[in-house]
């Protein structure tokens, strides 16, 4: 059995915690598994280095940032290897390059192109625990690249795929995936299993346990993920392909995303090319648009609504106010949030959306926008009702049972 | 004109100092030189990382230490490149690997085997300042290696050799090489030039401006060295091959080395193999022996004296006291120091050693041991007379004029 462990910044945040991680890894190794460990930088290190760079300029070159930021994970990898060796466990630390990770050329948000697992496999065959610095690789020119924030999850999944590992265990300070945020709803329950698709919806909706790209990659490579706490021995949550037993579950979780601002364009000319022009302008300004809603128009005009992250709200507003044709009016609201209900079960069950709308209506919460996908219902509401909505929905779907 | 600059840990010790280094490099570049810069880790970083490793074990694996410690120089290289770019100077940061530095396999004290300057040369041809992380390379297996403490000097000299640079400028917090330590003798004078050989004697004697191996390499590759302060615009000291004008100079400097302890073995059997046995035992215990003095024996026995660093004195004592044959008696003295007179001029001038002995005698300082080479006279004396001896010798050779 070959398992990949991944430990995030908090799990390796100081020397005692690295020791604790070494104990976990040693235990798995002694129980008979081959283990490859992917580590993040010690928490705070990456932000410290970013701060250093920003002392000189607010726009440091991405290539230099990659060399700068990749150092943090290398430090953790070396230290964990030393900690394991001091316990008598044979181990070897590798940089992304040494682990065979080759990426494209997009510095600071590179994509993994290939992994040559030969060096790792040789070390595993020699009985060693392999410790890989996460978040990094090299491009074809040999320059260091990084995979973007949270990229260590991606490293772990990609390595698990390349090594055909039996499982990829993602350790953090959270002990799994919950039906909703326990800080909002104390009755939130930890899920034993969840599907990749549900996890994707949850993580894109703001449940930060797993980085979205890594779940996508796990789905693509069919890597079994296991999200678990490095601070306890509690069972975690298994993230796998949809199974038959899952179909009995209607809804897996409800999520609140506060980082939303709403833009509504009224009386938009209902002719080809207008929406393209609007969203191209926003994309050119690097504004991430989340929900987009457009109804069938009447009288040659329609209303078009979308949401953006709150930090990009003023920028979006400036761009839209500079748009001088084919829009009659517009309004903006940064006091909104998005509540979402996620579950593979709703694909084959009618009534899930209706339950959501009824639940909010009973709580006298007005729904400003609605967007649905096969496994998700998202609603934009006034942000002061966010927590109330989450608690009501959590109860309505019986998630606290 | 192509120059290599090397900045030590103190010169890049914080972000303002890195900015200051960027200003110096930008000035050289704007004056028309091509510039390659080699940097150390920010002062304190390497010790911090060593402390981290020692949290787990006093004997961390050298391979892991190399990955750990090499990160500090990478951070500085990236930051300096960012600082230069923010001033509008085109720059690129490279790790030791990217700069083409290949070493042997001796982790933590690797030796450079070859340098492929192609990537650096391409960047230089494209008008860029190249910033190289010092102290590191990779071995033939692709593992990161480091060159030992002070290894960034070595990186700089080796790169200067590979690039056939016109000059290699070593920046530190000291503005050149002095006739003696100015803290001991305020009349110490800065030397304009000094030969490689003299510099080698001085640095092995404890003048810490330049790492010994890097001076040796500079001599071998005929790289012109220039030792200078990064904190002032004062002229520094040029270290070159012996020139004709140098022959007029009898003595270049006098040096005090306090880190000495003396061991004297009396009545050592004067037969082959005894000295070999003694120094093999010491070498096996990793004790660095400095001076070794043995006189021609009488009556089949001789006296053998040597010095060791003070920190290794007790270890050396234990080993010698466990030596149970062919030695009649021994004594140990850790209250000694070594004063040395260095100068290429003494090769062709008699009387330099005599002046030294006379000078110490006039000051009523007893000489316990004497060792001479072509360009050096070293004397072991009681350590309370160290500073007095230095001042007397400095005056006797007219170094304050």
Interface residues (C-beta under 8 A of the other chain):
Chain A: X15 X18 X19 X22 X49 X52 X53 X55 X56 X57 X60 X61 X63 X64 X65 X67 X68 X70 X71 X72 X74 X75 X77 X78 X79 X81 X82 X83 X85 X86 X92 X93 X95 X97 X98 X119 X142 X143 X144
Chain B: X15 X18 X19 X22 X49 X52 X53 X55 X56 X57 X60 X61 X63 X64 X65 X67 X68 X70 X71 X72 X74 X75 X77 X78 X79 X81 X82 X83 X85 X86 X92 X93 X95 X97 X98 X119 X142 X143 X144
